[in-house]
Amino acid sequence: MKLTLVAGDPESHPTNSPTLYKTDRGSWVVQGWGVDDPDALAALNLPAGETAVEIPDRMIQFFK
């Protein structure tokens, strides 16, 4: 998988995290804060091998 940096959070200094990447497979990779709230994780009912990350609303503008 090839990742192309799209944007880092412009309000996060010095790391610009969360960060969005576009892949060469027609998908996105999102680097963000790991969701560890037990109630939220239970509501998501994630299958094995999946995880959830949180990003701020201000990052949505970078999805094209």
N, C-alpha and C positions, 0 to 999 in steps of 0.2 A: 504494500500500500504506500503510495506517495502522498505526503501531506504538503499542502500549500497554505502558509499562514495567511489568514484573511484579516484578522484584527485581534488586538489585545484590548482589554478594558482601558479606555483612555483615562479613567479616573483612579486607576490602581498604580501606585508608584512604590517601588521601582520596578515591579515585576510584570505589569500589564496583564495580570491574571484576574479573571477568567480569560481564556483565549479560544478563538474559533479557527478551525482549519477545514479546508475543502479537500476531499480525497480525489484520486483519479478513478474511483469506483462509483462516482455519482452519489456520494454521501458526505456527511459532515462528521468531524470529531470535535467534541466540546470538552475543553479542560475547565473545570470549575471546582466549586467547593463540594466535597463529598457529603451526600445526605446521610446523616446518621441518626436522625430523629426516629425512634422506634415506631411511633404512630404513623408517620409519613411513609416509612418503608413498608409497614403492614398494609397500608392503603394501596400502595403501588403493586404489591404482590409480584415482585420481580422474579423471573425464572433464574435458574442457575446460570452463571456466566454473564449476567447483566448487572449493571450498577446504575445509580442515579447521581447526577451532579446538578447543582443549582447555579444559575447565572442571573445577574440583575437584568431588569427590563431594558436598560440602556444598551445592552448588547444585541437585542433583536434586530436593530437597524442594519447590522452587518450581514445578516442572512440574505443572500441574493438569489 
